[in-house]
Amino acid sequence: GYKDLFNIAKRFALIDVLFEKDKPFVILDDPFCDFDEEKIANGISLIKKFSEEYQILYFVCHKSRA
């Protein structure tokens, strides 16, 4: 769970380095499928924070992760 959260944060850090001026949109395809409820809530909070700076397309397959 924490490893997956770290990997998401790492990818956004990489986007920051690669795209200094124009921020690209980001597609996330159910990145929290292996999380428990607490980590899902933390992950969604992280995505909300990132959405202040990025346009995010967030696909999910279960309504618990909406």
Order of alpha helices (4+ residues) and beta strands (2+ residues): alpha-beta-alpha-beta
